């Protein structure tokens, strides 16, 4: 079973990686210090070994995604984050990191899908995701979804929390309103 899972995940990964090609998926990391690059490369080697030994080790896949993202290798990072989510759909951080990658490479539709999953996954930390979600929806030319997520958030607040988040929600509604004003035809 362990070998079958390992072969399945590795085959899926290699097929997906062979399909990548866009330059936007490889980011410039010349700002990194050589020791930072070396640290990430060592971590990648270590985590690849861990996966060979224990293919269902979620943290190893996440660490691979994180270090590939750190090295600007977004396609590889995407693959490992997706494998992390496949193994542990309740782990929130890979969703966030995927949304960041998709936004940085201009894949706003994918970013919107992932940020919506993250928003629904983690109801206790929705405020942390809300601003990102509105920004991504607007970049995706989808003010209706931005407004819908704001309405959902607003309706989920207790009366005490409404006062606490009033400024944030008001600012985000303003962003949606201003977007609609700029993009009216």
C-alpha positions in Angstrom: 0.0 0.0 0.0 2.8 2.4 1.0 4.7 1.7 -2.3 1.5 2.1 -4.3 0.7 5.5 -2.7 4.3 6.6 -3.3 4.3 5.5 -6.9 0.9 7.1 -7.5 1.9 10.5 -6.0 5.3 10.5 -7.8 3.7 9.6 -11.1 1.1 12.3 -10.7 3.8 14.8 -9.7 6.1 14.0 -12.6 3.3 14.2 -15.2 2.2 17.6 -13.8 5.7 19.0 -13.7 6.4 18.0 -17.3 3.4 20.0 -18.4 4.7 23.3 -16.9 6.2 25.9 -19.2 5.3 29.5 -18.5 8.1 31.9 -17.4 5.9 33.5 -14.8 6.0 30.3 -12.9 9.8 30.7 -12.3 10.4 33.8 -10.2 13.6 35.7 -9.8 15.3 35.0 -6.5 18.5 36.9 -7.0 17.7 38.8 -3.8 18.2 35.6 -1.7 21.5 35.1 0.0 23.5 32.0 -1.0 23.0 30.5 2.4 19.2 30.9 2.1 19.3 29.0 -1.2 21.5 26.3 0.2 19.2 25.9 3.2 16.1 25.5 1.0 18.0 23.0 -1.3 19.1 20.9 1.7 15.5 21.0 3.0 14.2 19.8 -0.4 16.7 16.9 -0.4 15.7 15.9 3.1 12.0 16.0 2.5 12.3 14.1 -0.8 14.0 11.3 1.3 11.3 11.5 3.9 8.6 11.0 1.2 10.5 8.0 -0.2 10.4 6.4 3.3 6.9 7.6 4.3 4.8 8.7 1.3 1.9 9.8 3.4 4.0 12.3 5.5 2.0 15.5 5.0 4.5 17.9 6.4 7.2 16.7 4.0 5.0 17.6 1.0 4.2 21.0 2.6 7.9 21.7 3.3 8.7 20.9 -0.3 6.0 23.3 -1.5 7.3 25.9 0.9 11.0 25.6 -0.1 10.2 25.5 -3.8 8.1 28.6 -3.4 11.0 30.2 -1.5 13.3 29.4 -4.5 10.8 30.9 -6.9 9.9 27.5 -8.5 6.2 28.1 -8.4 5.1 25.1 -10.6 6.9 22.7 -8.3 5.5 24.5 -5.2 2.0 24.3 -6.6 2.3 20.5 -7.1 3.6 19.9 -3.6 0.9 22.1 -2.1 -1.8 20.3 -4.0 -0.4 17.0 -2.8 -0.4 18.3 0.7 -4.1 19.3 0.4 -4.9 15.9 -1.2 -3.4 14.2 1.9 -4.8 16.6 4.5 -7.7 18.8 3.1 -8.1 20.5 6.5 -4.6 21.9 6.5 -5.2 25.6 5.8 -1.7 27.0 5.1 -1.2 25.3 1.7 -4.4 26.9 0.4 -3.1 30.3 1.4 0.3 29.7 -0.2 -1.4 28.5 -3.4 -3.5 31.6 -3.5 -0.4 33.7 -3.2 1.3 31.9 -6.0 -1.7 32.1 -8.3 -2.0 35.8 -7.6 1.6 36.4 -8.3 1.6 34.6 -11.7 -1.7 36.2 -12.7 -3.9 33.1 -12.4 -6.7 35.0 -10.6 -9.4 32.5 -11.3 -7.4 29.8 -9.6 -6.5 32.1 -6.8 -10.2 32.9 -6.3 -11.2 29.2 -6.2 -8.4 28.5 -3.6 -9.2 31.5 -1.4 -12.9 30.6 -1.4 -11.9 27.1 -0.2 -9.7 28.6 2.5 -12.4 31.0 3.6 -14.9 28.1 4.0 -12.3 25.8 5.6 -11.4 28.1 8.4 -14.4 29.9 9.9 -12.5 31.1 13.0 -9.8 32.9 10.9 -12.1 34.4 8.2 -10.9 37.9 9.0 -7.4 37.0 8.0 -8.6 35.7 4.6 -11.3 38.3 3.9 -9.1 41.1 2.6 -7.2 38.7 0.4 -10.4 37.2 -0.9 -11.9 40.6 -1.9 -8.6 41.7 -3.6 -8.4 38.4 -5.5 -12.0 38.5 -6.6 -11.6 42.1 -7.9 -8.4 41.1 -9.8 -10.5 38.3 -11.3 -13.1 40.9 -12.4 -15.7 39.3 -10.1 -17.1 42.1 -7.8 -20.3 40.0 -7.2 -18.2 37.3 -5.5 -16.3 39.9 -3.5 -19.6 41.4 -2.4 -21.1 38.0 -1.6 -18.1 37.0 0.6 -18.4 40.3 2.4 -22.1 39.8 3.0 -21.5 36.2 4.3 -18.8 37.5 6.6 -21.0 40.3 7.9 -23.9 38.0 8.5 -21.7 35.6 10.5 -20.6 38.2 12.9 -22.0 38.5 16.4 -23.3 41.9 17.5 -20.1 42.4 19.5 -17.9 41.5 16.6 -19.8 43.8 14.2 -18.3 46.9 15.9 -14.9 45.3 16.0 -14.8 44.7 12.3 -16.9 47.6 11.1 -14.0 49.5 9.7 -12.5 46.6 7.9 -15.8 45.6 6.3 -16.6 49.2 5.4 -13.2 49.6 3.7 -13.7 46.4 1.7 -17.2 47.4 0.6 -15.7 50.7 -0.5 -13.1 48.8 -2.6 -15.9 46.8 -4.3 -18.0 50.0 -4.8 -15.0 51.9 -6.3 -14.2 48.9 -8.5 -17.7 48.9 -9.9 -17.6 52.7 -10.5 -14.3 52.4 -12.4 -15.5 49.5 -14.5 -19.0 50.6 -15.4 -19.6 50.5 -19.1 
